[in-house]
Amino acid sequence: MDQISNHALWWLWLGVALLAMEILTTSFGFLFFGISALIVALLCWQFGLRDFIWEMICFALVGAVSVPLFRGRLRAIVNRSKNISIDAGKELVLNVPLAGHSEGIVEYQGVPWTVFNNSETSLAVGDRVQIVSVEGIRLIVMPVSPQKGEG
């Protein structure tokens, strides 16, 4: 492979890695820099950009400009859709202890989920909690208050 192809390939793989990280974090932080790396890969491939300094300048400029321009808009779209949650109100039994205002990993519907205890109360294994909301890949839960006659 020639130098142009190596540069384009390097930026392509960086873009793919950053987009994969975005899928794991869902924070819209890596998304724009992943797209920026793909744009630089395209510049290397189509226009023969070979100067690493200019590649870095293009990468930084596209990423730094796109984050403030588009991140807020994407977050607004996601926040509007957060109100529509088929899981809100459902209950689950914890298989890990959770201190107040802490996170843990639990299995819900056969899949591991990050669960956030949105109360001051420490929860033990076997406690029932109710899903208050879903934020991305995180379930926000509160302890279920015992029914009359229980406890």
N, C-alpha and C positions, 0 to 999 in steps of 0.2 A: 504494500500500500504506500501511496505517496504521502507527503506531509499534510496536504489539504485533507485527505481522507482521515488521517489520524486525528487531526484537530476536530473535524466534524464528528467523528465517532466518540471522542472523549466528551464533547459537549452533549451529544445525544444521550450517552450513558448517565452523565450527571443530571440531565433533565429527567430521565426516567427514574433515577434514584430519588430525586427531590419530589416528584409526583407520587411515588410509592410512600414516601414519608408523610405526605399530605393525607393520603388515604388512612394512615394509621393515627394521625393526630386530629384531623378535621378542624384545623385552626385557621386555615387559609393563609398561613404564614409561608409554607413551602410551595404552595400552588404557583404563585406568581414568579418565584425564582426558578421553579421547574420549567415554566413556560419560557422564561427569559433564556434559560440554557438551551432550550429547543430552538429558539429564534437565533441564537448565536451559532448553533450547529447548522442551521439553514444558511446563514451568512457565510460560514466557512465552506459549505458544500457548493452553494450556487455562485457566490461572488469571490471565492478564493481568499477570504479573510484568513491571514496566516500570522498576524502579529499578536502575540499573546496579550500584550498590554491593551491593544484596541479591543480584543475579545473580552477582556475583563471589564473594560469601560462600558462596552455595550451591554454586557450581562448586568452590571451594577445599575446602569441607568434605566434599563427596561424594568428590572425588578423593583428598584426604588421608586420609580414613577408609578408603576401599576399598583403597588400595594395601597398607597393612600387614595388612588382614584377608584379602585374597584373593590377592595376588601370590605369596606363599610356596606356597600350595596349588596354584596353576597351574604354578609352576616344578617342584613335586614330581611332578605328573602328566607334564609334559614330560620330566623327568629319568628317570622310569620307562620312558618309551617310547624313550629314547635307546639303551638296550641292545639294542633290536631294530632293527638296521640292515642292510639287504640289501647295502649298499655296502661295509661293513667287510670288509677282506681283499682287495678288488679293487685292481688296480694301474692307474696312468696314467702317461703321459709328460708331463713339464713343458714348457710352451711359454714360460715366463718363469723367470728366475733367482730363487731365494729364499735369502736369508741365513738363518742359524740363528735359530729362534724369530721368524720374520717371516711376514707375509701377502702374498698376491698373488692375482690373478684368473687362473684357468685355465679352459679349456673342457673340460667333462666331460660325456659323453653328449649333446653338441650344445648345452649350456647353460653360460653363464658361472657359475662358482662361486668363492667366496672359499676359498682354500686356506691353511692354517696349517702351516708347517714345524715340527713338534714335536721337532726335534733341534738339536744344536749345529752340525751340519754344514751348510755352505753348499751349495746345490744349483744346478746349471747347467741351461740349456735342453737338453732331450733326456734328462735323468736320469729314471730310473724311480722312482716312489714308491708306497708302499702306503697305502691309506686305513685308518687306525687306528680312527677313529670319525667320526660325523657329529653336529655340534652346531648344530641349527637349520639355517641355510643355509651352514654352514661345514664344509669337509672338513678333518679333522686327519690329516696325513700324516707318514710317516717314510720315509727313503730305503730302497730295497731293497738289501740286502747282495748283493754280487756272488756268483754261483754259483762252485763250484770249477771251475777251468779258465778263468774269465773274468778280465779285468783284468790 
